[in-house]
Amino acid sequence: MSKAVENAPPPTLVEFLNTLPSPLTTALVGLAPYIARIRHWAQVLSWRSSWEDSWIALGALWAVCLLAEFGFRYILPLAILVVLLVARLWMKPNAAPPLVTEDTLQRAISDLSTIHSLLPASHQLAPLSSLSSISLKTLLRISVILYIPYLILTYLVRLRVLVALTGTVLLTWRARWAALLRRALWRSAFVRWTLYRGWSLLSGEPLPPPSLSPLSTASVSADPSSPTATLRFLFTIYENQRWWVGIDWTAALLPGERPSWCSVTQQPVAPPSAFTLPAPTTVYVRDEKGQRLRRTARWKWAEPEWRVVVHREGTARSRVERPLPREEPAGTGSATRILRAAAASRANRSPERIKEELELGNTGGSAKEKGGPEGEGEDGGEEVPYTDSDGWIYADNKWEGGCSKGGMGKYTRYRRWTRVAVLTETTEPAEPGETGIQRDE
């Protein structure tokens, strides 16, 4: 990131509103109070706030488990009355809604970043993914072996106590002291051998072979890598054309209809040859300790070229490389395009050919270009009509009734250009200062 961006002043509210779309800003402001409550409870359950709140939550869990019968019998009517009174006071309409400031938006973004950081990482979910690979026969064996001990345990210990103990393990799993305790126990060879031996007896699988290099394994696990967060985006651009008598297919469209190049929502966008990724963005937020963090998002292409979506009958949908169409000069109107295309094609077309096209329409036989290798299938399961070998979908005068072949009544066509980009986000500590969003030039 450049030094000018580092020393730049924090963005104002106007700059923030210009950066985000208005629907996203409205949703962010409306959900800000609920996001703050979710962030608070997520920190309490993850033991990232004060320990007093987490211990109170643990005590409330035991109170619910042990006093549920007594509470439902004697305290439930009073509890319902208190909840109704609190809800009536809380939902009382205010004289005027609170004003939105920079601090409101920045707190909402900071709360969302905190919630995202509290989600379990992929390496923490690895044991659950390994359990999903256990065969059905092994699961039945484990269930049969543990059924009798489970009945004996529930006979000796009340079920509410077992539920409270299970909830305690789950609630304290992410506590720092619980993680240190598990790490200390796992260092014991006796504990590891006992767990491996017990699992071998339950599942019927042999014990794992001893590691040949425990020292190297410990050194690798002691220095885990911290990969940056990455997301893959599929950018889609629609190329639209219309057929004119004596001109063939051209990007000159009727006034008021969709643009020659548009998005999925038919908003005008730049053609693939001029399409650029968003500039790197830096966001300064606060963590749960109040420290200033710098989150930098950078875009880059994951594919070398744009690809056209091709869906032929009897084949799977694919993304194939095709030559990019030539970009029209800026400021070229529809009438100018039509006249230019007519002048270029009049010398090569006879009156008989023009009459034939007027009666039968165009067959969609555009010049075939030798494309590149087929790419991976598109993400998503939306229904895509069949296309020709170049990805064109032919429709009527209202862009409806799409099919893979042109002909009588097919005056419009469109195809989808796609390209995958990767968003990489890095988080690092920053110097004390203001919070906000800054975009690199």
RODO-2510 file (C-alpha; in nm, 4 decimals, decimal comma):
residues 441
     n   res          X          Y          Z
     1     m     0,0000     0,0000     0,0000
     2     s     0,1298     0,3432    -0,0854
     3     k     0,2460     0,5876     0,1780
     4     a    -0,0072     0,8440     0,0620
     5     v    -0,2903     0,6083     0,1486
     6     e    -0,1384     0,5344     0,4887
     7     n    -0,1236     0,9049     0,5768
     8     a    -0,4557     0,9948     0,4147
     9     p    -0,7316     1,1307     0,6397
    10     p    -1,0198     0,9024     0,7336
    11     p    -1,3083     0,9006     0,4834
    12     t    -1,6132     1,1138     0,5465
    13     l    -1,9702     0,9932     0,5501
    14     v    -2,0204     1,1090     0,1908
    15     e    -1,7195     0,9079     0,0712
    16     f    -1,8444     0,6030     0,2583
    17     l    -2,1906     0,6305     0,1036
    18     n    -2,0387     0,6727    -0,2419
    19     t    -1,8283     0,3592    -0,1892
    20     l    -2,1099     0,1241    -0,0838
    21     p    -2,4320     0,0638    -0,2801
    22     s    -2,7390     0,2183    -0,1206
    23     p    -2,9189    -0,1173    -0,0563
    24     l    -2,6147    -0,2452     0,1321
    25     t    -2,5894     0,0762     0,3347
    26     t    -2,9597     0,0617     0,4247
    27     a    -2,9346    -0,3016     0,5338
    28     l    -2,6171    -0,2296     0,7302
    29     v    -2,7771     0,0571     0,9216
    30     g    -3,1012    -0,1322     0,9881
    31     l    -2,9241    -0,4440     1,1151
    32     a    -2,6574    -0,2595     1,3141
    33     p    -2,8282    -0,3041     1,6582
    34     y    -2,8870    -0,6757     1,5983
    35     i    -2,5335    -0,7223     1,4662
    36     a    -2,4001    -0,5633     1,7851
    37     r    -2,6012    -0,8045     2,0030
    38     i    -2,4899    -1,1065     1,7988
    39     r    -2,1300    -0,9895     1,8264
    40     h    -2,1630    -0,9549     2,2047
    41     w    -2,3076    -1,3041     2,2515
    42     a    -2,0555    -1,4535     2,0119
    43     q    -1,7746    -1,3029     2,2181
    44     v    -1,9305    -1,4314     2,5397
    45     l    -1,9707    -1,7861     2,4068
    46     s    -1,6178    -1,7777     2,2618
    47     w    -1,4651    -1,6427     2,5853
    48     r    -1,3329    -1,3361     2,4020
    49     s    -1,5056    -1,0819     2,6255
    50     s    -1,4717    -1,0464     3,0008
    51     w    -1,4521    -1,3766     3,1881
    52     e    -1,7331    -1,2683     3,4183
    53     d    -1,9853    -1,2710     3,1326
    54     s    -1,8743    -1,6160     3,0165
    55     w    -1,8905    -1,7614     3,3683
    56     i    -2,2374    -1,6084     3,4128
    57     a    -2,3473    -1,7748     3,0880
    58     l    -2,2080    -2,1059     3,2144
    59     g    -2,3945    -2,0631     3,5425
    60     a    -2,7141    -1,9816     3,3526
    61     l    -2,6736    -2,3053     3,1567
    62     w    -2,6514    -2,5085     3,4778
    63     a    -2,9477    -2,3198     3,6250
    64     v    -3,1618    -2,3971     3,3203
    65     c    -3,0634    -2,7646     3,3234
    66     l    -3,1096    -2,8205     3,6982
    67     l    -3,4048    -2,5897     3,7664
    68     a    -3,6017    -2,6340     3,4439
    69     e    -3,8828    -2,8374     3,6044
    70     f    -3,9150    -2,6031     3,9023
    71     g    -3,9006    -2,2965     3,6780
    72     f    -4,1654    -2,4162     3,4344
    73     r    -4,3950    -2,5042     3,7224
    74     y    -4,3671    -2,1916     3,9402
    75     i    -4,1797    -1,9150     3,7554
    76     l    -4,3010    -1,9482     3,3937
    77     p    -4,6087    -1,7158     3,4262
    78     l    -4,4006    -1,4501     3,6023
    79     a    -4,1225    -1,4809     3,3424
    80     i    -4,3702    -1,4377     3,0561
    81     l    -4,5115    -1,1245     3,2243
    82     v    -4,1636    -0,9748     3,2673
    83     v    -4,0742    -1,0482     2,9043
    84     l    -4,3934    -0,8812     2,7809
    85     l    -4,3307    -0,5710     2,9928
    86     v    -3,9719    -0,5414     2,8741
    87     a    -4,0773    -0,5896     2,5119
    88     r    -4,3467    -0,3246     2,5489
    89     l    -4,1008    -0,0714     2,6861
    90     w    -3,8299    -0,1617     2,4346
    91     m    -4,0604    -0,1464     2,1305
    92     k    -4,2124     0,1883     2,2315
    93     p    -4,1990     0,4159     1,9236
    94     n    -3,9486     0,6959     1,9537
    95     a    -4,0248     1,0548     1,8687
    96     a    -3,7585     1,0569     1,5959
    97     p    -3,5293     0,7836     1,4636
    98     p    -3,1620     0,8220     1,5529
    99     l    -2,9387     0,9850     1,2964
   100     v    -2,6794     0,7809     1,1099
   101     t    -2,3187     0,8911     1,1559
   102     e    -1,9774     0,7635     1,0506
   103     d    -1,9414     0,5980     1,3894
   104     t    -2,2616     0,3968     1,3356
   105     l    -2,1410     0,2499     1,0066
   106     q    -1,7879     0,1876     1,1323
   107     r    -1,9185     0,0080     1,4422
   108     a    -2,1380    -0,2139     1,2245
   109     i    -1,8421    -0,3050     1,0013
   110     s    -1,6255    -0,3688     1,3059
   111     d    -1,8939    -0,5951     1,4567
   112     l    -1,9215    -0,7961     1,1346
   113     s    -1,5434    -0,8340     1,1188
   114     t    -1,5399    -0,9537     1,4801
   115     i    -1,8150    -1,2101     1,4132
   116     h    -1,6274    -1,3376     1,1084
   117     s    -1,3057    -1,3719     1,3085
   118     l    -1,4881    -1,5749     1,5762
   119     l    -1,6092    -1,8376     1,3286
   120     p    -1,4256    -2,1717     1,3539
   121     a    -1,1297    -2,2004     1,1196
   122     s    -1,0960    -2,4825     0,8678
   123     h    -0,8308    -2,6630     1,0724
   124     q    -1,0626    -2,6569     1,3759
   125     l    -1,3349    -2,8336     1,1758
   126     a    -1,0975    -3,1023     1,0483
   127     p    -1,2043    -3,3596     1,3147
   128     l    -1,5693    -3,3217     1,2088
   129     s    -1,4822    -3,3764     0,8436
   130     s    -1,2843    -3,6883     0,9364
   131     l    -1,5852    -3,8267     1,1273
   132     s    -1,7994    -3,7948     0,8146
   133     s    -1,5711    -4,0424     0,6365
   134     i    -1,6450    -4,3218     0,8877
   135     s    -1,8294    -4,6133     0,7317
   136     l    -2,1812    -4,7117     0,8360
   137     k    -2,0576    -5,0457     0,9664
   138     t    -1,8154    -4,8721     1,2028
   139     l    -2,0864    -4,6360     1,3282
   140     l    -2,3196    -4,9284     1,4023
   141     r    -2,0423    -5,1081     1,5897
   142     i    -1,9697    -4,8014     1,8040
   143     s    -2,3412    -4,7498     1,8783
   144     v    -2,3926    -5,1117     1,9857
   145     i    -2,0871    -5,1106     2,2140
   146     l    -2,1758    -4,7778     2,3805
   147     y    -2,5482    -4,8452     2,4232
   148     i    -2,5259    -5,0529     2,7440
   149     p    -2,2759    -4,8158     2,9154
   150     y    -2,5025    -4,5254     2,8169
   151     l    -2,8047    -4,6868     2,9857
   152     i    -2,6019    -4,7579     3,3000
   153     l    -2,4713    -4,3999     3,3091
   154     t    -2,8180    -4,2462     3,2700
   155     y    -2,9450    -4,4758     3,5489
   156     l    -2,6729    -4,3647     3,7912
   157     v    -2,6606    -3,9954     3,6917
   158     r    -2,9611    -3,7806     3,6106
   159     l    -3,0014    -3,6849     3,2481
   160     r    -3,0177    -3,3132     3,3307
   161     v    -2,6710    -3,3351     3,4873
   162     l    -2,5342    -3,5107     3,1793
   163     v    -2,6853    -3,2406     2,9571
   164     a    -2,5279    -2,9722     3,1763
   165     l    -2,1875    -3,1445     3,1626
   166     t    -2,2087    -3,1772     2,7837
   167     g    -2,3067    -2,8118     2,7532
   168     t    -2,0170    -2,7142     2,9790
   169     v    -1,7689    -2,8931     2,7531
   170     l    -1,9135    -2,7265     2,4440
   171     l    -1,9350    -2,3829     2,6043
   172     t    -1,5811    -2,3885     2,7412
   173     w    -1,4229    -2,5517     2,4356
   174     r    -1,2932    -2,2226     2,2950
   175     a    -1,1831    -2,0785     2,6270
   176     r    -0,8108    -2,0070     2,6526
   177     w    -0,7701    -2,2037     2,9743
   178     a    -0,9551    -2,5018     2,8223
   179     a    -0,7321    -2,4916     2,5133
   180     l    -0,4211    -2,4829     2,7343
   181     l    -0,5547    -2,7756     2,9375
   182     r    -0,6224    -2,9838     2,6249
   183     r    -0,2795    -2,9001     2,4858
   184     a    -0,1124    -3,0004     2,8114
   185     l    -0,3027    -3,3300     2,8254
   186     w    -0,2300    -3,4062     2,4599
   187     r     0,1423    -3,3773     2,5242
   188     s     0,1168    -3,6812     2,7502
   189     a     0,2000    -4,0006     2,5628
   190     f    -0,0168    -4,1989     2,8054
   191     v    -0,3246    -3,9872     2,7253
   192     r    -0,2687    -4,0180     2,3509
   193     w    -0,2136    -4,3946     2,3741
   194     t    -0,5306    -4,4339     2,5854
   195     l    -0,7425    -4,2422     2,3337
   196     y    -0,5970    -4,4305     2,0368
   197     r    -0,6478    -4,7632     2,2147
   198     g    -1,0076    -4,6802     2,3076
   199     w    -1,0902    -4,5757     1,9528
   200     s    -0,9340    -4,8936     1,8196
   201     l    -1,1520    -5,1065     2,0487
   202     l    -1,4692    -4,9174     1,9571
   203     s    -1,4191    -4,9023     1,5817
   204     g    -1,2331    -5,2285     1,5330
   205     e    -0,9596    -5,0530     1,3376
   206     p    -0,5909    -5,1225     1,4133
   207     l    -0,3779    -4,8694     1,5942
   208     p    -0,1969    -4,6189     1,3704
   209     p     0,1707    -4,7000     1,3059
   210     p     0,4243    -4,5028     1,5098
   211     s     0,5643    -4,1916     1,3480
   212     l     0,9188    -4,2207     1,2156
   213     s     1,0059    -3,8599     1,2907
   214     p     0,8080    -3,7280     1,5860
   215     l     1,0484    -3,4372     1,6331
   216     s     0,9939    -3,3063     1,2819
   217     t     0,6187    -3,3538     1,3128
   218     a     0,6129    -3,1564     1,6353
   219     s     0,8196    -2,8794     1,4816
   220     v     0,5845    -2,8527     1,1850
   221     s     0,2712    -2,8481     1,4008
   222     a     0,4247    -2,5949     1,6367
   223     d     0,4602    -2,3434     1,3561
   224     p     0,1302    -2,3479     1,1711
   225     s     0,0885    -2,1246     0,8737
   226     s    -0,1759    -1,8559     0,8784
   227     p    -0,3153    -1,8327     0,5249
   228     t    -0,4958    -1,5219     0,4186
   229     a    -0,8683    -1,5294     0,3494
   230     t    -0,9480    -1,5812    -0,0197
   231     l    -1,2771    -1,5772    -0,2094
   232     r    -1,3403    -1,6721    -0,5726
   233     f    -1,5810    -1,4552    -0,7733
   234     l    -1,7275    -1,5304    -1,1154
   235     f    -1,7751    -1,2077    -1,3125
   236     t    -2,0413    -1,2322    -1,5843
   237     i    -2,0910    -0,9881    -1,8738
   238     y    -2,3707    -1,0228    -2,1294
   239     e    -2,2957    -0,9408    -2,4934
   240     n    -2,6166    -0,8393    -2,6741
   241     q    -2,6695    -0,8053    -3,0497
   242     r    -2,9600    -0,7413    -3,2878
   243     w    -3,0112    -0,8521    -3,6471
   244     w    -3,0820    -0,5815    -3,9071
   245     v    -3,1905    -0,6319    -4,2671
   246     g    -2,8902    -0,6261    -4,4970
   247     i    -2,6477    -0,5677    -4,2095
   248     d    -2,6374    -0,8990    -4,0218
   249     w    -2,5734    -0,9122    -3,6471
   250     t    -2,4463    -0,5912    -3,4897
   251     a    -2,4209    -0,4294    -3,1466
   252     a    -2,6538    -0,1462    -3,2577
   253     l    -2,9669    -0,1940    -3,0480
   254     l    -3,2975    -0,0126    -3,0280
   255     p    -3,3294     0,2916    -2,8007
   256     g    -3,4572     0,2045    -2,4551
   257     e    -3,3626    -0,1639    -2,4580
   258     r    -3,0725    -0,3339    -2,2877
   259     p    -2,7213    -0,2013    -2,3617
   260     s    -2,4743    -0,3819    -2,5842
   261     w    -2,2757    -0,4927    -2,2788
   262     c    -2,4625    -0,5369    -1,9529
   263     s    -2,4631    -0,7230    -1,6233
   264     v    -2,7081    -0,9868    -1,5049
   265     t    -2,9422    -0,7062    -1,3950
   266     q    -2,9077    -0,5387    -1,7407
   267     q    -2,6998    -0,2516    -1,6081
   268     p    -2,4401    -0,1136    -1,8529
   269     v    -2,0866    -0,2404    -1,7931
   270     a    -1,7561    -0,2188    -1,9739
   271     p    -1,6799    -0,4850    -2,2372
   272     p    -1,4368    -0,7636    -2,1458
   273     s    -1,1453    -0,5915    -2,3191
   274     a    -1,1913    -0,2821    -2,0989
   275     f    -1,3205    -0,4460    -1,7815
   276     t    -1,0985    -0,3829    -1,4790
   277     l    -1,1063    -0,5268    -1,1306
   278     p    -1,1810    -0,3061    -0,8286
   279     a    -0,8893    -0,1179    -0,6823
   280     p    -0,7265    -0,2484    -0,3618
   281     t    -0,9216    -0,1412    -0,0553
   282     t    -0,7913    -0,0928     0,2970
   283     v    -1,0246    -0,0963     0,5978
   284     y    -0,9139     0,0098     0,9449
   285     v    -1,1223    -0,1513     1,2209
   286     r    -1,0981    -0,2247     1,5918
   287     d    -1,0662    -0,5721     1,7375
   288     e    -1,2246    -0,6902     2,0614
   289     k    -0,9319    -0,5425     2,2571
   290     g    -0,9621    -0,2008     2,0951
   291     q    -0,6462    -0,2432     1,8874
   292     r    -0,6383    -0,0943     1,5367
   293     l    -0,6233    -0,3512     1,2551
   294     r    -0,5582    -0,3016     0,8854
   295     r    -0,7546    -0,5314     0,6519
   296     t    -0,6348    -0,5026     0,2921
   297     a    -0,8361    -0,6554     0,0061
   298     r    -0,6676    -0,7091    -0,3300
   299     w    -0,8134    -0,8447    -0,6532
   300     k    -0,6412    -1,0494    -0,9212
   301     w    -0,7530    -1,2642    -1,2107
   302     a    -0,7475    -1,6404    -1,1598
   303     e    -0,7894    -1,7077    -1,5330
   304     p    -0,5808    -1,5657    -1,8178
   305     e    -0,8714    -1,4865    -2,0525
   306     w    -1,2467    -1,4404    -2,0622
   307     r    -1,4548    -1,7465    -2,1474
   308     v    -1,7949    -1,7945    -2,3078
   309     v    -2,0600    -2,0181    -2,1514
   310     v    -2,1420    -2,2972    -2,3985
   311     h    -2,4260    -2,5430    -2,3361
   312     r    -2,4836    -2,7770    -2,6291
   313     e    -2,7605    -3,0365    -2,6380
   314     g    -2,6454    -3,3679    -2,4963
   315     t    -2,3316    -3,2209    -2,3374
   316     a    -2,2495    -3,0652    -2,0041
   317     r    -2,2249    -2,6912    -1,9634
   318     s    -1,8720    -2,5588    -2,0070
   319     r    -1,6772    -2,2357    -2,0347
   320     v    -1,4762    -2,2070    -2,3568
   321     e    -1,2243    -1,9441    -2,4635
   322     r    -1,3262    -1,7360    -2,7642
   323     p    -1,1637    -1,4307    -2,9274
   324     l    -1,2847    -1,1072    -2,7724
   325     p    -1,5023    -0,8960    -3,0041
   326     r    -1,3625    -0,5693    -3,1300
   327     e    -1,4595    -0,2787    -2,9097
   328     e    -1,6609    -0,0010    -3,0726
   329     p    -1,5143     0,3513    -3,0494
   330     a    -1,6435     0,5606    -2,7631
   331     g    -1,9397     0,7782    -2,8464
   332     t    -2,0588     0,5674    -3,1384
   333     g    -2,4374     0,5752    -3,1480
   334     s    -2,6776     0,3138    -3,2758
   335     a    -2,7519     0,5006    -3,5985
   336     t    -2,3828     0,5430    -3,6770
   337     r    -2,3227     0,1738    -3,6121
   338     i    -2,6061     0,0745    -3,8421
   339     l    -2,4875     0,2991    -4,1250
   340     r    -2,1292     0,1831    -4,0879
   341     a    -2,2296    -0,1834    -4,0863
   342     a    -2,4606    -0,1312    -4,3836
   343     a    -2,1883     0,0366    -4,5870
   344     a    -1,9445    -0,2418    -4,5082
   345     s    -2,1828    -0,5206    -4,5984
   346     r    -2,3511    -0,3659    -4,9055
   347     a    -2,0476    -0,4264    -5,1222
   348     n    -2,0454    -0,7969    -5,0370
   349     r    -2,4186    -0,8688    -5,0531
   350     s    -2,6417    -0,9053    -5,3533
   351     p    -3,0063    -0,7972    -5,3635
   352     e    -3,1085    -1,1637    -5,3742
   353     r    -2,9170    -1,2270    -5,0530
   354     i    -3,0797    -0,9308    -4,8781
   355     k    -3,4253    -1,0462    -4,9872
   356     e    -3,3555    -1,3977    -4,8643
   357     e    -3,2470    -1,2710    -4,5232
   358     l    -3,5562    -1,0518    -4,5000
   359     e    -3,7866    -1,3470    -4,5655
   360     l    -3,6151    -1,6190    -4,3674
   361     g    -3,4161    -1,4281    -4,1047
   362     n    -3,0637    -1,4986    -4,0116
   363     t    -2,9646    -1,8551    -3,9296
   364     g    -2,7130    -1,7519    -3,6678
   365     g    -2,4187    -1,8861    -3,8655
   366     s    -2,1507    -1,6502    -3,7422
   367     a    -1,7924    -1,7195    -3,8345
   368     k    -1,6501    -1,9905    -3,6122
   369     e    -1,3276    -1,9146    -3,4329
   370     k    -1,1013    -2,1790    -3,2996
   371     g    -1,1448    -2,1536    -2,9249
   372     g    -0,9199    -2,2508    -2,6438
   373     p    -0,9540    -2,5511    -2,4169
   374     e    -1,2724    -2,6033    -2,2244
   375     g    -1,2746    -2,4628    -1,8750
   376     e    -1,4358    -2,5825    -1,5601
   377     g    -1,8125    -2,5810    -1,5269
   378     e    -1,9848    -2,2761    -1,3916
   379     d    -2,0641    -2,2538    -1,0280
   380     g    -2,4305    -2,2469    -0,9466
   381     g    -2,7217    -2,4567    -1,0604
   382     e    -2,9287    -2,1966    -1,2486
   383     e    -3,1041    -2,3096    -1,5638
   384     v    -2,9140    -2,2032    -1,8780
   385     p    -3,0705    -2,2443    -2,2263
   386     y    -2,8891    -2,4342    -2,4943
   387     t    -2,6405    -2,2339    -2,7010
   388     d    -2,4554    -2,2742    -3,0269
   389     s    -2,0848    -2,3519    -3,0446
   390     d    -1,9987    -1,9848    -2,9836
   391     g    -2,2285    -1,9507    -2,6827
   392     w    -2,5016    -1,7465    -2,8554
   393     i    -2,8632    -1,7728    -2,7402
   394     y    -3,1130    -1,6568    -3,0054
   395     a    -3,4372    -1,4871    -2,8996
   396     d    -3,7293    -1,2984    -3,0490
   397     n    -3,7721    -0,9243    -3,0825
   398     k    -3,8411    -0,8950    -2,7060
   399     w    -3,5399    -1,1025    -2,5990
   400     e    -3,7657    -1,3952    -2,5073
   401     g    -3,7863    -1,7579    -2,6137
   402     g    -3,4132    -1,8230    -2,6180
   403     c    -3,2797    -2,1240    -2,8070
   404     s    -2,9581    -2,2437    -2,9664
   405     k    -3,0573    -2,1820    -3,3298
   406     g    -3,1485    -1,8711    -3,5233
   407     g    -3,4132    -1,8532    -3,7910
   408     m    -3,7599    -1,7163    -3,8486
   409     g    -3,8502    -1,4629    -3,5787
   410     k    -3,5066    -1,4614    -3,4142
   411     y    -3,3915    -1,0998    -3,4220
   412     t    -3,1835    -1,0806    -3,1024
   413     r    -2,9085    -1,2864    -2,9492
   414     y    -2,6851    -1,2736    -2,6445
   415     r    -2,4067    -1,4709    -2,4815
   416     r    -2,2326    -1,4738    -2,1466
   417     w    -1,8677    -1,3853    -2,1012
   418     t    -1,7283    -1,5068    -1,7684
   419     r    -1,3981    -1,4850    -1,5862
   420     v    -1,2942    -1,5931    -1,2376
   421     a    -1,1183    -1,3493    -1,0055
   422     v    -0,9753    -1,4037    -0,6579
   423     l    -1,0196    -1,1636    -0,3680
   424     t    -0,7368    -1,1939    -0,1159
   425     e    -0,7688    -1,0258     0,2237
   426     t    -0,4830    -0,9855     0,4685
   427     t    -0,5152    -0,8676     0,8276
   428     e    -0,2280    -0,7096     1,0179
   429     p    -0,1843    -0,4769     1,3168
   430     a    -0,1744    -0,1044     1,2448
   431     e    -0,0569     0,2042     1,4254
   432     p    -0,3019     0,3887     1,6517
   433     g    -0,5347     0,6149     1,4573
   434     e    -0,8818     0,6535     1,3124
   435     t    -1,0962     0,3789     1,1595
   436     g    -1,2554     0,3840     0,8164
   437     i    -1,2241     0,2774     0,4538
   438     q    -0,9511     0,3879     0,2155
   439     r    -0,9230     0,2916    -0,1498
   440     d    -0,5931     0,2898    -0,3369
   441     e    -0,5743     0,4974    -0,6518
***
